[in-house]
């Protein structure tokens, strides 16, 4: 071949490679995750899970956010994410509506938005990786309450805020179960309070609940910050054994209370796997390997297989109940 | 007076230098920083604290402090929510809310001026009381259904580029700056901040001045609420909770002497730009929350140490080429 022909051939090959039919990209995505706030072991574990999933799948991963739960700071973080042109954003929303404008902007720009742990407005995200279905969560917490107080009694709920959809849904289903399910009829609901995932506030709320309701038996908290704080309040106010705290909590936070017997049972799920799953499904959607329609099943690496539910909800569904005997085996 | 003037100008100049440095640092930290659109868009995060800072600056110059401004913002936001739910047009709702917030500020002022109570104690109390009021009015769920006219100030960008809220902030900064530099009100604030007794003897109605200044702060908080509802689309009792620390940082870093009587609004505006640039740059580089808090804390310390820094700089200047000999002669 002459010099000219070779050059033309090379140029043609290059043109074909660049301008040929677009190969579906299935790796090297830019994933960014922001929790409700950083520094909390629960969210740090989720971040590690996301990071490992991204590494497994060949994507880049960034985990960032403010160090306390502040709506305007979370919105700022998301806007900063958007400026960096990511492919996928994962978040645990503090306020489901406040983040909606920036998430909608992200989706309009083609970014895949996945919420995990705490949902945002449905039209603002592609998928919601729910740790437990709301009903399952409600039932798990009531089962723990039964372990604490098999004979039943008065219960009070503590949630983060009324705009935390998961917590309000838990409370709604717990009330339904208590009203309708014979197993839980032994309980009576006396109060619902909000503590903003804040440790000091949760402590105060627990003290107030015990003062306001002298016959209170169990304080049930959806928030992993509030449950241990309530246990602390119970112990320090001398109510250990008369009032119990239960709900969702990190094993490391409630281990002491289980060991010394002041509390009997808490529940959670593996936050590492939750973060892993969130990143994994975001990647699958970006790679065009996941159709978000009810009933679609898929496999997510180490997290096993799952099914897409209604309105883009993917339920991780593996609750763990920690008692004195099992808390050490948790590993986190 | 001249020495005083050059000291103050010196700080603003230092702030401008720091802003340039911060911008350079941010560009180095992240390739996404240096575009006009990005920088303009990022100003939105500093508009509502900026409006609060303008109000706080006036009160601090006067020799007082008001840390309930963020709570007044929350009351304003939930009142706007109620107005929106009632279907009130924004041209009626906004002035009404600003007036109510001005009254809340004025109440702070009355407690301080007429009852002679220390402003820090009073506003710690009203910080909680107004926050509670916001929760009562707003109920726990809050409100998100604002129509477009309410969201205009906080959400619109002219030409898709310049945020309306940023322009509102600039206009108010100019207005408050003019108020403090060129009007009798402003001069009286400085005089009361410098020496309350002397000002009173000279005929200044100190009590009324204080009430007016606190009311101005409240009114600006009401405007900040208008920006808030457009920007975040959500009005709730806990809006802006915790932001007062940032606002105080901006005021102190801006050169407003915490004891009163000194500092310029221009300094506060520059400090806001500096804080904004640093936070924007760090955010785009995904630097963790705790690190950002440390940096902001350091800036607050620098702001508090400002007189010490300026003194040292002044002494270095005075030493000059022949100065070394004269200090030896002392």
Interface residues (C-beta under 8 A of the other chain):
Chain A: X32 X37 X38 X39 X62 X63 X64 X65 X66 X67 X68 X70 X71 X72 X73 X75 X76 X77 X79 X80 X83 X84 X85 X95 X97 X98 X100 X101 X161 X162 X163 X194 X196
Chain B: X30 X32 X38 X41 X42 X45 X48 X140 X141 X142 X144 X155 X232 X233 X234 X236 X238 X239 X240 X241 X242 X243 X279 X280 X283 X284 X286 X287 X288 X289 X290 X292 X293
